[in-house]
Amino acid sequence: MTADKLGQWVHNPDLLRQALTHSSFANEGMRKEVHNERLEFLGDSVLQVVVSEWLYQHNSQWTEGQLSQGRAAIVCEETLAEAALGLEVGQALRLGRGEERSGGRAKPSLLADAMEALIGAIYLDSGIDGARRFILEVLDFALTTVEGRETGRDHKTALNELLRRRGAEAAYHLVGAYGPDHAKSFEVEVTVGGTPMARAVGRSKKEAEQQAARQLLKQLSDVAASPAKVDT
């Protein structure tokens, strides 16, 4: 999603520009730019409230501990970076030259921070109702699968078991590696019968494969009545 499309959510162009401006860009040379860290702080708080509210309303039998665990599984770098990839936030970021060369557009931590900044900008632009609409739409994939997002779940195994019952098999392909050796990010694509089905980024190939498998599991759960989606 380009900055123009993100403008559908943030109508104030100055706020949108700030939300997409990384400190590496703002601090480069003689630029006088406002970076997104203050918006990130605000957006994190708004995100916590909206997700807490949703979990409270939709899980009436959960204990306080279960609610806290569910929120932690959603309000985390991994989930926010996944949402940012779906919105193509990385393509719209304003990065300094060094951050650009090191693969900053695909870094999970940077993408997650930008998502929080966007939420902060939407809150200032459209209030809590606008922020709530954005959060519930872009994090729907996580909210509706929160019970299965526990740490350490083997999504690849779960996907293999599902596909095997349909006579299909998943394959994983590395499509990109970004950044210096000490801070690389890896992008992996999962295919079924040679057809690309989902992509994800992780701090290791293994993590990226797990996240790609999780995305595909979510897709398949949404179309459970249509096995032709994964026919080989």
The 8 nearest C-alpha neighbors of each residue, nearest first, counted from 0:
[[1, 87, 86, 4, 88, 5, 2, 90],
 [2, 0, 3, 4, 91, 5, 90, 87],
 [1, 3, 5, 91, 4, 6, 0, 15],
 [4, 2, 6, 1, 5, 7, 0, 91],
 [5, 3, 6, 1, 2, 7, 0, 8],
 [6, 4, 2, 7, 3, 8, 1, 9],
 [5, 7, 9, 3, 4, 8, 10, 2],
 [6, 8, 5, 4, 9, 10, 3, 2],
 [7, 9, 6, 5, 10, 121, 133, 4],
 [10, 8, 6, 121, 11, 15, 7, 124],
 [9, 11, 6, 12, 8, 7, 124, 15],
 [10, 12, 14, 13, 9, 15, 124, 6],
 [13, 11, 15, 14, 16, 10, 9, 6],
 [14, 12, 16, 15, 11, 17, 18, 10],
 [15, 13, 17, 11, 16, 12, 120, 18],
 [14, 16, 12, 18, 17, 13, 9, 19],
 [17, 15, 13, 19, 14, 18, 12, 20],
 [16, 18, 14, 20, 35, 15, 19, 34],
 [17, 19, 35, 116, 15, 117, 16, 20],
 [18, 20, 92, 16, 17, 93, 15, 21],
 [21, 19, 93, 34, 17, 18, 35, 92],
 [22, 20, 23, 34, 24, 94, 93, 35],
 [21, 23, 25, 34, 24, 26, 20, 35],
 [24, 22, 95, 21, 26, 25, 94, 27],
 [25, 23, 95, 94, 27, 22, 21, 26],
 [24, 26, 32, 22, 23, 34, 27, 30],
 [27, 25, 23, 24, 22, 28, 30, 29],
 [28, 26, 24, 25, 23, 30, 95, 29],
 [27, 29, 30, 26, 25, 24, 31, 95],
 [28, 30, 27, 31, 26, 25, 32, 24],
 [31, 29, 28, 32, 25, 27, 26, 24],
 [32, 30, 29, 25, 33, 26, 28, 27],
 [31, 33, 25, 30, 34, 26, 24, 17],
 [32, 34, 17, 25, 35, 31, 20, 22],
 [35, 33, 20, 22, 21, 17, 25, 36],
 [34, 36, 18, 38, 17, 37, 20, 116],
 [35, 37, 39, 38, 34, 40, 116, 22],
 [38, 36, 40, 39, 35, 41, 116, 34],
 [37, 39, 116, 119, 41, 35, 40, 36],
 [38, 40, 116, 115, 36, 42, 37, 41],
 [41, 39, 37, 38, 43, 42, 36, 44],
 [42, 40, 38, 119, 44, 39, 43, 45],
 [119, 43, 41, 115, 118, 39, 45, 44],
 [42, 44, 46, 40, 115, 41, 45, 39],
 [43, 45, 47, 42, 41, 46, 48, 40],
 [46, 44, 42, 48, 47, 43, 49, 41],
 [45, 47, 43, 49, 44, 48, 42, 50],
 [46, 48, 44, 50, 45, 49, 51, 43],
 [49, 47, 51, 45, 46, 50, 52, 44],
 [48, 50, 52, 46, 51, 47, 131, 53],
 [49, 51, 53, 52, 47, 48, 46, 54],
 [52, 50, 48, 54, 49, 53, 47, 55],
 [51, 53, 49, 55, 50, 54, 48, 56],
 [54, 52, 50, 56, 55, 51, 57, 49],
 [53, 55, 57, 51, 56, 52, 58, 50],
 [56, 54, 52, 53, 58, 57, 51, 59],
 [55, 57, 53, 54, 58, 52, 59, 51],
 [58, 56, 54, 55, 59, 53, 52, 60],
 [59, 57, 60, 61, 55, 54, 56, 66],
 [58, 60, 61, 57, 56, 55, 54, 62],
 [61, 59, 58, 62, 57, 55, 65, 66],
 [62, 60, 58, 65, 59, 66, 63, 64],
 [61, 63, 65, 64, 66, 60, 59, 67],
 [62, 64, 66, 65, 67, 61, 68, 55],
 [65, 63, 67, 62, 66, 68, 61, 69],
 [66, 64, 68, 62, 67, 63, 61, 69],
 [65, 67, 69, 63, 64, 68, 70, 61],
 [68, 66, 64, 70, 65, 69, 71, 63],
 [69, 67, 65, 71, 70, 66, 64, 72],
 [68, 70, 66, 72, 67, 71, 65, 145],
 [69, 71, 67, 73, 72, 68, 74, 66],
 [70, 72, 68, 74, 73, 69, 67, 75],
 [71, 73, 69, 70, 74, 148, 75, 68],
 [74, 72, 70, 71, 75, 78, 141, 69],
 [75, 73, 71, 70, 72, 78, 47, 79],
 [76, 74, 77, 73, 78, 79, 71, 72],
 [75, 77, 79, 111, 78, 80, 108, 107],
 [76, 78, 80, 75, 79, 81, 107, 111],
 [77, 79, 81, 80, 75, 76, 73, 82],
 [78, 80, 111, 82, 76, 81, 77, 83],
 [81, 79, 111, 83, 107, 110, 77, 82],
 [82, 80, 78, 84, 79, 83, 77, 85],
 [81, 83, 79, 85, 80, 84, 137, 78],
 [84, 82, 80, 86, 88, 85, 81, 110],
 [85, 83, 87, 81, 86, 82, 80, 88],
 [84, 86, 82, 83, 87, 81, 88, 0],
 [85, 87, 0, 83, 88, 84, 82, 137],
 [88, 86, 0, 84, 89, 85, 90, 83],
 [89, 87, 83, 91, 86, 90, 0, 84],
 [90, 88, 104, 92, 91, 87, 105, 110],
 [91, 89, 88, 87, 92, 104, 1, 0],
 [90, 92, 2, 88, 89, 1, 93, 19],
 [93, 91, 19, 89, 90, 94, 20, 88],
 [94, 92, 20, 19, 21, 24, 91, 95],
 [95, 93, 24, 21, 99, 23, 98, 92],
 [94, 96, 24, 23, 98, 97, 99, 27],
 [97, 95, 99, 98, 100, 94, 24, 23],
 [96, 98, 100, 99, 95, 101, 23, 94],
 [97, 99, 101, 103, 95, 100, 96, 94],
 [98, 100, 96, 97, 103, 101, 102, 94],
 [101, 99, 97, 98, 102, 96, 178, 103],
 [100, 102, 178, 98, 99, 103, 179, 97],
 [101, 103, 178, 177, 100, 99, 104, 105],
 [104, 102, 106, 98, 99, 105, 101, 109],
 [103, 105, 89, 102, 106, 90, 99, 92],
 [104, 106, 103, 102, 107, 89, 184, 177],
 [105, 107, 103, 109, 108, 104, 184, 110],
 [108, 106, 80, 110, 109, 111, 105, 76],
 [109, 107, 111, 110, 106, 76, 112, 80],
 [108, 110, 112, 106, 111, 107, 113, 103],
 [111, 109, 113, 80, 107, 112, 108, 83],
 [112, 110, 80, 79, 114, 108, 76, 113],
 [113, 111, 109, 115, 114, 110, 39, 108],
 [112, 114, 116, 110, 115, 111, 117, 109],
 [115, 113, 117, 111, 116, 112, 118, 110],
 [116, 114, 42, 39, 118, 112, 113, 117],
 [115, 117, 39, 38, 113, 119, 18, 114],
 [116, 118, 120, 114, 119, 18, 115, 121],
 [119, 117, 42, 115, 121, 116, 120, 130],
 [42, 120, 118, 38, 116, 122, 41, 117],
 [119, 121, 117, 123, 122, 118, 14, 124],
 [120, 122, 124, 118, 9, 123, 130, 119],
 [121, 123, 126, 130, 119, 120, 125, 124],
 [124, 122, 120, 121, 126, 125, 119, 14],
 [123, 125, 121, 122, 120, 126, 9, 11],
 [126, 124, 129, 122, 121, 123, 127, 130],
 [125, 127, 122, 128, 129, 123, 124, 130],
 [126, 128, 130, 129, 122, 131, 125, 45],
 [129, 127, 131, 130, 126, 132, 125, 122],
 [130, 128, 125, 132, 131, 127, 126, 133],
 [129, 131, 127, 122, 133, 128, 121, 132],
 [130, 132, 128, 134, 129, 133, 127, 135],
 [133, 131, 129, 135, 130, 134, 136, 128],
 [132, 134, 130, 136, 131, 135, 137, 129],
 [135, 133, 131, 136, 137, 132, 138, 130],
 [134, 136, 132, 138, 139, 133, 137, 131],
 [137, 135, 133, 139, 134, 138, 132, 131],
 [136, 138, 134, 139, 135, 133, 82, 140],
 [139, 137, 141, 140, 135, 136, 134, 142],
 [138, 140, 142, 136, 141, 135, 137, 143],
 [141, 139, 138, 143, 142, 144, 217, 137],
 [142, 140, 144, 138, 139, 143, 145, 73],
 [141, 143, 139, 145, 144, 140, 138, 73],
 [142, 144, 141, 140, 145, 139, 146, 138],
 [145, 143, 141, 142, 147, 146, 140, 148],
 [144, 146, 142, 148, 147, 141, 143, 69],
 [145, 147, 144, 148, 149, 69, 143, 142],
 [146, 148, 145, 144, 149, 152, 150, 141],
 [149, 147, 145, 146, 72, 150, 144, 152],
 [148, 150, 147, 152, 151, 72, 146, 145],
 [151, 149, 152, 148, 72, 147, 153, 68],
 [150, 152, 153, 149, 148, 154, 209, 206],
 [151, 153, 150, 154, 149, 148, 147, 157],
 [154, 152, 155, 156, 151, 157, 209, 158],
 [153, 155, 157, 213, 156, 209, 212, 152],
 [156, 154, 158, 212, 157, 153, 209, 159],
 [155, 157, 159, 158, 154, 153, 160, 161],
 [156, 158, 154, 160, 155, 159, 161, 153],
 [159, 157, 155, 161, 156, 160, 154, 216],
 [158, 160, 156, 162, 161, 157, 163, 155],
 [159, 161, 163, 157, 158, 162, 156, 164],
 [162, 160, 158, 159, 164, 163, 157, 165],
 [163, 161, 167, 165, 159, 164, 160, 168],
 [164, 162, 166, 160, 165, 167, 161, 159],
 [163, 165, 162, 161, 166, 160, 167, 159],
 [166, 164, 162, 163, 167, 161, 226, 230],
 [165, 167, 163, 164, 162, 168, 230, 231],
 [166, 168, 162, 163, 165, 231, 230, 191],
 [169, 167, 162, 191, 163, 159, 170, 192],
 [168, 170, 191, 190, 189, 159, 171, 167],
 [169, 171, 190, 189, 191, 168, 172, 193],
 [172, 170, 189, 188, 190, 187, 208, 169],
 [171, 173, 188, 187, 174, 189, 170, 190],
 [172, 174, 187, 175, 186, 188, 171, 185],
 [175, 173, 187, 186, 172, 188, 176, 185],
 [174, 176, 186, 173, 185, 177, 187, 184],
 [177, 175, 185, 184, 186, 183, 178, 174],
 [176, 178, 102, 184, 183, 185, 175, 101],
 [177, 179, 101, 102, 183, 182, 184, 180],
 [180, 178, 182, 181, 183, 101, 177, 102],
 [179, 181, 183, 182, 178, 177, 184, 101],
 [180, 182, 179, 183, 178, 184, 202, 101],
 [183, 181, 179, 180, 178, 184, 202, 101],
 [184, 182, 178, 177, 180, 179, 181, 202],
 [183, 185, 202, 177, 201, 176, 106, 178],
 [184, 186, 176, 201, 200, 204, 175, 203],
 [187, 185, 200, 175, 199, 174, 173, 207],
 [188, 186, 173, 172, 174, 198, 199, 207],
 [187, 189, 198, 172, 171, 197, 173, 190],
 [190, 188, 171, 197, 170, 196, 195, 211],
 [189, 191, 195, 194, 170, 196, 193, 169],
 [192, 190, 169, 194, 193, 168, 229, 170],
 [191, 193, 231, 194, 190, 168, 167, 230],
 [192, 194, 191, 190, 195, 231, 170, 169],
 [193, 195, 190, 191, 192, 196, 189, 231],
 [196, 194, 190, 189, 197, 193, 191, 188],
 [195, 197, 190, 189, 194, 215, 191, 198],
 [198, 196, 189, 211, 188, 215, 195, 214],
 [199, 197, 188, 211, 187, 189, 186, 200],
 [198, 200, 211, 207, 187, 186, 210, 188],
 [201, 199, 186, 207, 185, 187, 184, 105],
 [202, 200, 207, 206, 203, 185, 184, 186],
 [201, 203, 184, 185, 183, 206, 204, 207],
 [204, 202, 206, 201, 205, 185, 207, 184],
 [205, 203, 207, 206, 185, 208, 201, 202],
 [206, 204, 208, 203, 207, 209, 201, 202],
 [205, 207, 201, 209, 203, 208, 204, 210],
 [206, 208, 201, 200, 204, 210, 209, 205],
 [209, 207, 211, 205, 206, 210, 187, 204],
 [210, 208, 206, 212, 207, 211, 154, 155],
 [209, 211, 213, 207, 212, 208, 199, 214],
 [210, 212, 199, 208, 214, 198, 213, 209],
 [213, 211, 209, 215, 210, 155, 214, 154],
 [212, 214, 210, 216, 211, 154, 215, 209],
 [215, 213, 211, 217, 216, 212, 210, 218],
 [214, 216, 218, 212, 217, 213, 197, 219],
 [217, 215, 213, 219, 218, 214, 158, 212],
 [216, 218, 220, 214, 215, 219, 213, 221],
 [219, 217, 215, 221, 216, 220, 214, 222],
 [218, 220, 216, 222, 221, 217, 223, 215],
 [219, 221, 223, 217, 222, 218, 216, 215],
 [220, 222, 218, 219, 223, 217, 224, 216],
 [223, 221, 219, 225, 224, 220, 218, 226],
 [224, 222, 220, 225, 219, 221, 226, 218],
 [223, 225, 222, 226, 221, 220, 227, 219],
 [224, 226, 222, 227, 223, 228, 219, 229],
 [227, 225, 228, 229, 224, 223, 230, 165],
 [226, 228, 230, 229, 225, 231, 224, 165],
 [229, 227, 226, 230, 225, 222, 219, 231],
 [230, 228, 227, 226, 231, 191, 167, 192],
 [231, 229, 227, 228, 226, 167, 192, 165],
 [230, 192, 167, 229, 191, 193, 166, 168]]
